[in-house]
């Protein structure tokens, strides 16, 4: 990489290496338990690494912290369900592990720039 070569671009722009085993294990754990309460310690335990190592891997490879990743993924799934189902918003939110509807509505608005009730009105 230090000396320019005709294949330098391929080395720099080529396929990125896959996620480390611990990050893959963490993502699988999150997917399997998304509707449950998920703590940073629980994710780290499932990944077989320390919370600090896990946080570093998430920020380095995915961007957000593990807890932000879980929250965003959960909000995405809730939004999909609101648009697809006729159930009340609160029922859908509780199904995905939300325990405080007021906080949920604020996080939802921050992520999607509208309230969950506005999303439900578009069904």
N, C-alpha and C positions, 0 to 999 in steps of 0.2 A: 504494500500500500504506500510505502514511502517513495518508491521510484515509479513514475508514470509508465504505463504499459498499455498495449492495445486492449487488454482485458480489465483495466482498472475500473471502468464504468460498471462492468458486470459484477465485480467484487463489491463495489459500493452500493449499487442499486439492486443487487440480486435479492433473492428471497430471504426474508428475515428468519432467523432461527425460531423454532417453535417455543412455546411457553415452557418454563421449567416444570418439572414434575409437581412441585409443591403448588404452583399456581394453577395447574390443571386440576389437581385434587381439590383446591379451594373452590374453583369455579363449579366443579361437579357437586360439591357439598352445598353450595349456595343454591344451585338449580334444584337439587333434591329437597331442600328444606326452606324454600322461599316463603311459604305460607306460615312458617313457624318463627318464633323469636330466634334471631341469629345474632350471636355476639362475636366480637373480634377474637376472643379467646377460643370460642367454639370453632370458628373457621380455621384459626391457626392450628388447633389440635387436629382437625381433620386433614390439614395439609402437612402435618408433621414438621412444623417449624415454629419459630417464635412469632408473636404478634408483630414485633418490629421488622423481622425479615419479611413477613407477609405484606405488611404495609409498604415496605420498600419495593417489593416485587410488583404490587398493584400499581403504585404510582409510576414506577419505571416503565411498565409494559402497557397498562391500561389507562393511566391518567388519574382517576379518582382514588380516594382511599377505599379500603374494603367496605366500610360501613356506607359510604356514599354510593358505591357501586350497588350494594344490596338495595338501598333506598330507591335509586333510580330504576333499577330493574323491576322492583316491586311496583313503582308508580307506572312504568310502561305497561306492565301486565294488567294493572287495575284499569288503565285507560282503554286497553283493548277490550276488556270485559264490559266496561261501561258502554262502549260503542256497539258491542255485539249482543248484549243481553238486555232484558227488560227489567231485571231486578233493581231494587233501589240502590243508590250509590253507597249508602251505609252498609248494606248487606254485602256488597261486593268488596268494599274496603275491609270489613271484618274477616271475610273469607281469605284475604291475602295477608292477614296478620296485623292489620292496623288496630291499635288499641285506643287511639285518641283522635276522634274525627276532626276536631278543630285544628290540631297540628297537621293532620293529613291534608286538610283543605288548603292550608297555607303552603305546604310543600308542593302540593299539586299545582297550585297557582304559580309558584316560583318556577316550576319545571316547564309547564305548558302555557303559561300566560293566560289562563282562564280557570274558573272554578270547576270542580267536578260536576256541579249541577248544570253549568253551561254546556259541558260535553254531553251530558245525558239529554239535554234538550234537543240536540242535533240528531238523535237516533231516528 
